[in-house]
């Protein structure tokens, strides 16, 4: 098996990736937090369809199961000292039947030059794009310069353990990935008010997610003889205090770099502010807070009270009241530091703070160096109109688990997405342009060819 000379990228992509994507979107691989609710037959059907569509991949690559329905493949390269891990997930979030989908969510129909359906953007275009690129290269007799691992988890949307299992397998085999690439950023059109160029946003870290429950206890009793300062009143006061004592804004390094990168493309009024982002960090952070909730999330750890509980009956005083605070922790803060913030903000030692789940923000991958440059260079080659920039991801991905074995973990999917498309993820009318999907397949192919 010979290698192609570097830089040649033929249009051939193997068996038609578009019909493969349609076939796989049509299989409703919905994952649920409760394992027993997951329909195993659906995932088995997905695996069978995948094997049908990508026979060379299934013939040549070594296959591992991770978790229950997770898959991992190893494509042996000419060398294995700098392995690449490409990630995408099989599962999708459920469909709200009352949402006004223009086309059936599992119909995978093509309308107006786009494939419509749940999972087209999140994350089956990436999954099929990776497989199609590998299949096409195998058809050409190509051997990658390095070992390539494909990690296709099946419980990403429910924070399941597939990626953690994969990390165990990689550890057992002594694999230290050089580069991990998972979903996240995209070729984002209309990403920033006033910035007209599309941005190739590459996630270099992601916020941590934590829920802290505030619990107040008391005697309870009959509601006809109430005392003051009961559990519900103390929880209500704590909720109100938290609302007015949000965390301080702070612009992490990748966000500063993003603003510096965008400065030449920003409208005149903002350009100077962006260019001096490093020096003007506090000013910029405050400006973001004032812009609205989405911009504010860029500039600090967010927290909001989501669930409230008191007594189960109208005429019973609660002996226990609670409120859950959901936090998205910015790099620079930690679970411990935000718990301490809550403790100080509520000023009530009688309230207990229970940390229900604790995910720290992910370590920051470098925004320079050969791994980042490989991704950035491949974006520039395939999407010459896009400006590549690092950014902090707000949502959680399976990639966070890989940070324990790899310092260069990036979150990027090579598809053009409008604002409306990004908003359709986990919502309705999710769709991907056919041409945009095919361009993305080419991007993965080019990335694999560029390994050294
Ligand atoms: Zn996803």
Boltz pocket constraint, residues with backbone or C-beta under 6 A from the ligand:
constraints:
  - pocket:
      binder: B
      contacts: [[A, 89], [A, 91], [A, 122], [A, 123], [A, 156], [A, 183]]
      max_distance: 6.0
